[in-house]
Amino acid sequence: METEKDLQSKTRWGILGTGKIAYAFAHGLAYVEDADLVAVGSRRQETADSFADRFKIPRRHGSYEALADDPNVDIIYVSSPHSEHCRDTLLCLDHGKAVLCEKPFAINAAESERMIARAQENGLFLMEAMWMRFLPVMEQVRKWLQAGEIGSIEMVAADFGFQAEFDPQWRLFNPELGGGALLDVGIYPVSFAFMVMGQAPVALQTQAIIGTTGVDELTSMLFRYDSDKQALLSCSNRCEMSHSAYIYGDQGQIYVHPAFWRGQRATLKKQNRSITLDLPFHGNGYYHEAKHVQACLQKGETTSPLMPLDETLVIMRTLDAIRDQIGLIYPMER
């Protein structure tokens, strides 16, 4: 039986939104020993109640404002469509709540700057929820790179694509909701390239197929870095891709599989030998992200060392540059 002291030592979480990703995060949070999911907020009381019943959440709110105003919540996970991330994050920050905001962080860099500035003004923790960064397999990849196991990194290649059933009103295809492959799944290979290269590209070239609703459905990107290093990335919501990620160095290569963004195995190849490590994640994988966020809060940090706000902002500026090349402007940006 939990004592009052145990309850006080726990991080009290709220979830804003009740969609598919909110369910996944709530499942992962259940594995975090010192986490307490105490509240949920939805635009309708019925959906808040249904979500709360599923996860035995005591405080259920029929508006996002009520959740943000809840004094029993320490941090809010924002899981609304990314077209609403800026508005919803600012709401939570203005009510003194730390925020973990689902990827992509916002629609564009301008919104991201507003969110980051508000968090800094209020002295509050804010992080982009790129759960891939915190998986054990990515931790191992970073260790290999830091140890120089494959020498100088020359190229990154990664893709994420699937075939979605077309629905012009659905988030993936609706420009009003920031639809398109790039912001939905292209963010994964782009973020992976940033993690590996540790810098923004100095030049980029992009080709895309724009669908009937005006959003990208297949996008290919070529990044060039200092010293002529490269990244070759692609994403799609109209065809299935390999979901693979390779890092090529002048002394070897690293392969993350079976699907890099939820990978549980990494292979290091060098000098005619190969090492494969199985690195399963805990629960459904969201555990590792939530655990990291709580560690940051306990240390009084306002940004994550593994997914820092300055990197999130540079990534958003890169996504803006990609969209500029393919001519993708969302209605809320006009």
Phi, psi and omega per residue, in radians:
M1 nan 2.325 -3.109
E2 -1.331 2.385 3.086
T3 -1.574 2.984 3.097
E4 -1.088 -0.609 3.113
K5 -1.132 -0.715 3.109
D6 -1.067 -0.767 -3.120
L7 -1.129 -0.662 -3.120
Q8 -1.208 -0.478 -3.116
S9 -1.437 -0.173 -3.119
K10 -1.465 2.637 3.038
T11 -1.489 2.197 -3.070
R12 -1.649 1.981 -3.054
W13 -1.744 2.551 2.916
G14 -2.170 2.614 3.095
I15 -2.069 2.198 3.111
L16 -1.755 1.985 -3.070
G17 1.830 2.627 -3.069
T18 -2.294 0.526 3.134
G19 -1.434 -2.952 -3.063
K20 -1.030 -0.751 -3.098
I21 -1.208 -0.537 3.098
A22 -1.147 -0.697 3.084
Y23 -1.080 -0.770 -3.131
A24 -1.093 -0.754 -3.129
F25 -1.154 -0.733 3.134
A26 -1.071 -0.678 3.083
H27 -1.086 -0.787 -3.137
G28 -1.158 -0.669 -3.119
L29 -1.111 -0.490 -3.122
A30 -1.098 -0.358 -3.136
Y31 -1.518 -0.178 -3.108
V32 -1.474 2.026 -2.967
E33 -1.033 -0.723 -3.053
D34 -1.808 0.477 3.075
A35 -1.881 2.513 3.130
D36 -2.325 1.897 3.108
L37 -1.414 1.774 -2.969
V38 -1.829 -0.287 -3.034
A39 -2.659 2.672 3.040
V40 -2.424 2.545 3.094
G41 -2.228 2.388 3.118
S42 -2.394 2.943 3.098
R43 -1.364 -0.223 3.095
R44 -2.334 2.442 -3.111
Q45 -1.077 -0.626 -3.108
E46 -1.089 -0.750 -3.129
T47 -1.270 -0.579 3.061
A48 -1.101 -0.762 -3.139
D49 -1.132 -0.745 -3.133
S50 -1.096 -0.784 3.113
F51 -1.119 -0.771 -3.129
A52 -1.104 -0.690 3.103
D53 -1.095 -0.684 -3.099
R54 -1.118 -0.644 -3.059
F55 -1.976 0.218 3.096
K56 0.969 0.856 -3.138
I57 -1.607 2.172 -3.035
P58 -1.278 -0.565 -3.037
R59 -1.933 2.025 -3.093
R60 -2.179 2.197 -3.008
H61 -2.036 2.404 -3.137
G62 -1.533 0.229 3.051
S63 -2.691 2.703 3.087
Y64 -1.195 -0.584 3.137
E65 -1.080 -0.716 -3.140
A66 -1.147 -0.669 3.092
L67 -1.126 -0.824 -3.126
A68 -1.063 -0.508 -3.088
D69 -1.553 -0.039 -3.079
D70 -1.239 2.035 -3.096
P71 -1.259 -0.177 -3.113
N72 -1.610 0.178 -3.104
V73 -1.999 2.325 3.112
D74 -1.639 -0.709 -3.057
I75 -2.498 2.536 -3.129
I76 -2.091 2.282 3.021
Y77 -1.585 2.034 -3.114
V78 -1.599 1.993 -3.068
S79 -2.109 0.304 3.110
S80 -1.229 2.934 3.061
P81 -0.960 2.569 -3.020
H82 -1.148 -0.266 3.023
S83 -1.152 -0.326 -3.123
E84 -1.909 0.039 -3.056
H85 -1.036 -0.769 -3.112
C86 -1.091 -0.903 -3.118
R87 -1.028 -0.821 -3.055
D88 -1.245 -0.628 3.104
T89 -1.173 -0.756 3.108
L90 -1.075 -0.676 3.101
L91 -1.017 -0.835 -3.112
C92 -1.176 -0.764 3.136
L93 -1.094 -0.668 3.139
D94 -1.184 -0.309 3.076
H95 -1.761 0.285 3.038
G96 1.351 0.356 -3.126
K97 -1.757 2.402 2.938
A98 -1.171 2.705 -3.035
V99 -2.393 2.337 2.891
L100 -1.937 1.908 -3.031
C101 -1.807 2.206 -3.106
E102 -1.005 2.637 3.095
K103 -1.353 2.737 -0.264
P104 -1.136 2.681 -3.001
F105 -0.975 -0.678 -3.118
A106 -2.815 -3.045 3.088
I107 -1.271 -0.663 -3.078
N108 -2.675 3.113 -3.097
A109 -1.186 -0.589 -3.138
A110 -1.071 -0.765 3.071
E111 -1.117 -0.714 -3.138
S112 -1.056 -0.702 3.122
E113 -1.081 -0.701 3.111
R114 -1.106 -0.768 -3.126
M115 -1.111 -0.795 -3.114
I116 -1.156 -0.744 3.137
A117 -1.081 -0.716 -3.125
R118 -1.149 -0.724 3.113
A119 -1.086 -0.741 -3.135
Q120 -1.187 -0.685 3.095
E121 -1.057 -0.664 -3.084
N122 -1.617 -0.043 3.135
G123 1.127 0.648 -3.046
L124 -1.976 2.632 3.080
F125 -1.235 2.413 3.079
L126 -2.573 2.371 3.127
M127 -2.630 2.548 2.998
E128 -1.351 2.299 -3.083
A129 -1.471 1.226 3.027
M130 -1.623 1.435 -2.978
W131 -1.031 -0.481 3.130
M132 -0.969 -0.640 -3.059
R133 -1.047 -0.438 -2.955
F134 -1.811 0.023 3.125
L135 -1.209 2.610 3.123
P136 -0.957 -0.605 -3.126
V137 -1.149 -0.621 3.121
M138 -1.281 -0.578 3.048
E139 -1.066 -0.717 3.123
Q140 -1.175 -0.717 3.101
V141 -1.017 -0.804 3.133
R142 -1.083 -0.657 3.114
K143 -1.112 -0.766 3.116
W144 -1.086 -0.744 -3.125
L145 -1.160 -0.761 -3.130
Q146 -1.133 -0.516 3.120
A147 -1.459 -0.061 3.133
G148 1.223 0.515 -3.057
E149 -1.082 -0.521 -3.136
I150 -1.982 0.285 3.098
G151 1.274 -2.536 3.140
S152 -1.301 2.224 3.129
I153 -1.276 2.203 -3.107
E154 -1.871 -0.595 -3.048
M155 -2.751 2.551 3.000
V156 -2.087 2.405 3.063
A157 -2.329 2.200 -3.113
A158 -2.671 2.572 3.093
D159 -2.536 2.718 3.098
F160 -2.610 1.932 -3.138
G161 -2.622 2.563 3.096
F162 -2.593 2.848 -3.136
Q163 -1.719 1.949 -3.119
A164 -1.751 2.511 3.065
E165 -1.234 2.232 -3.032
F166 -1.229 2.239 3.032
D167 -2.578 1.917 -3.052
P168 -1.074 -0.344 3.138
Q169 -1.589 -0.234 -3.096
W170 -1.266 2.643 -3.108
R171 -0.889 -0.663 -3.068
L172 -1.176 -0.461 -3.063
F173 -2.025 -0.112 -3.046
N174 -1.597 1.991 3.141
P175 -1.123 -0.456 3.110
E176 -1.126 -0.390 -3.137
L177 -1.863 0.257 3.139
G178 1.268 0.631 -3.061
G179 -1.194 3.018 -3.138
G180 2.112 2.811 -3.108
A181 -1.234 -0.622 -3.004
L182 -1.055 -0.948 -3.083
L183 -1.312 -0.450 -3.106
D184 -1.385 -0.962 -3.099
V185 -2.100 -0.376 3.106
G186 -1.123 -0.408 3.092
I187 -1.035 -0.507 -3.124
Y188 -1.177 -0.983 3.102
P189 -1.105 -0.590 3.105
V190 -1.124 -0.807 3.130
S191 -1.140 -0.650 3.098
F192 -1.075 -0.766 3.130
A193 -1.094 -0.685 3.099
F194 -1.131 -0.731 3.133
M195 -1.053 -0.722 -3.081
V196 -1.328 -0.841 -3.048
M197 -1.390 -0.479 3.122
G198 1.227 0.336 -3.120
Q199 -2.812 2.864 3.059
A200 -1.433 2.659 3.064
P201 -1.182 2.596 3.085
V202 -1.502 -0.280 3.091
A203 -2.740 2.667 3.096
L204 -2.581 2.650 3.062
Q205 -2.256 2.400 -3.059
T206 -2.378 2.446 2.993
Q207 -2.241 2.470 -3.113
A208 -2.568 2.661 2.959
I209 -1.781 2.068 3.128
I210 -1.650 2.216 -3.084
G211 -1.418 -3.060 -3.054
T212 -1.174 -0.394 3.126
T213 -1.554 -0.066 3.090
G214 1.635 0.153 3.095
V215 -1.959 2.818 -3.113
D216 -1.298 2.371 3.115
E217 -2.016 -0.257 3.072
L218 -2.690 2.065 -3.054
T219 -2.318 2.329 3.099
S220 -2.098 2.401 -3.049
M221 -2.302 2.377 3.037
L222 -2.132 2.033 3.130
F223 -1.798 2.450 2.994
R224 -2.077 2.367 -3.110
Y225 -1.998 3.073 3.025
D226 -0.961 2.623 -3.127
S227 1.113 0.373 3.047
D228 1.086 0.491 2.987
K229 -1.325 2.733 -3.039
Q230 -2.395 2.802 2.953
A231 -2.361 2.317 3.117
L232 -2.028 1.948 -2.977
L233 -2.234 2.631 3.092
S234 -2.666 2.743 3.131
C235 -2.667 2.730 -3.107
S236 -2.832 2.615 2.923
N237 -2.077 0.306 3.124
R238 -2.117 -0.115 3.102
C239 -2.665 2.586 3.128
E240 -1.336 2.324 3.100
M241 -1.998 -3.134 -3.049
S242 -1.369 -0.337 -3.100
H243 1.043 0.553 -3.072
S244 -1.729 2.798 3.066
A245 -2.497 2.191 3.119
Y246 -2.154 2.496 3.005
I247 -2.122 2.097 -3.093
Y248 -1.875 2.217 3.072
G249 -2.059 3.063 3.135
D250 -1.411 -0.023 3.096
Q251 -2.253 0.130 3.136
G252 2.857 -2.953 -3.127
Q253 -2.590 2.754 3.091
I254 -2.169 2.364 -3.141
Y255 -2.196 2.203 3.108
V256 -1.833 2.219 -3.062
H257 -2.621 2.923 0.114
P258 -1.374 -0.592 2.997
A259 -2.180 2.085 -2.925
F260 -1.030 -0.605 -3.046
W261 -1.309 -0.220 2.992
R262 -2.361 0.576 -3.009
G263 -1.136 2.610 3.083
Q264 -2.314 0.280 -3.130
R265 -2.663 2.435 3.106
A266 -2.356 2.444 3.137
T267 -2.096 2.280 3.075
L268 -1.926 2.130 3.114
K269 -2.058 2.244 3.100
K270 -2.847 2.486 3.048
Q271 0.858 0.892 3.070
N272 1.066 0.413 3.040
R273 -2.339 2.737 -3.070
S274 -2.371 2.376 3.091
I275 -2.165 2.195 3.087
T276 -2.060 2.228 3.135
L277 -2.002 2.296 3.005
D278 -1.550 2.164 -3.026
L279 -2.310 1.272 -3.096
P280 -1.137 2.582 3.064
F281 -1.640 2.821 -3.107
H282 -1.488 2.353 -3.134
G283 1.108 -2.279 3.091
N284 -1.750 0.199 3.067
G285 1.756 -0.476 -3.139
Y286 -1.238 -0.284 3.066
Y287 -0.903 -0.807 -3.016
H288 -1.151 -0.689 3.095
E289 -1.126 -0.837 -3.125
A290 -1.104 -0.695 3.132
K291 -1.096 -0.717 3.118
H292 -1.116 -0.768 -3.142
V293 -1.046 -0.768 3.136
Q294 -1.112 -0.655 3.091
A295 -1.098 -0.689 3.094
C296 -1.104 -0.759 -3.139
L297 -1.104 -0.714 -3.127
Q298 -1.142 -0.488 3.125
K299 -1.544 -0.073 -3.127
G300 1.346 0.337 -3.134
E301 -1.391 2.629 3.118
T302 -1.922 -0.066 3.044
T303 -2.549 2.711 -3.091
S304 -1.540 2.446 3.066
P305 -1.287 -0.338 -3.133
L306 -1.693 -0.429 3.074
M307 -2.404 1.155 -3.035
P308 -1.209 2.687 -3.090
L309 -1.124 -0.606 -3.141
D310 -1.148 -0.585 3.086
E311 -1.255 -0.723 3.083
T312 -0.982 -0.738 -3.127
L313 -1.142 -0.734 3.119
V314 -1.142 -0.658 3.083
I315 -1.087 -0.765 3.122
M316 -1.108 -0.659 3.085
R317 -1.143 -0.618 3.086
T318 -1.175 -0.747 3.079
L319 -1.076 -0.659 3.063
D320 -1.060 -0.760 -3.134
A321 -1.125 -0.663 3.094
I322 -1.112 -0.820 -3.136
R323 -1.140 -0.585 3.091
D324 -1.087 -0.695 -3.137
Q325 -1.195 -0.589 -3.107
I326 -1.667 -0.002 3.068
G327 1.273 0.539 -3.127
L328 -1.724 1.871 3.090
I329 -2.106 2.262 -3.123
Y330 -1.471 2.689 -3.106
P331 -0.955 -0.657 -3.104
M332 -1.265 -0.134 3.126
E333 -1.700 -0.143 -3.054
R334 -1.404 nan nan
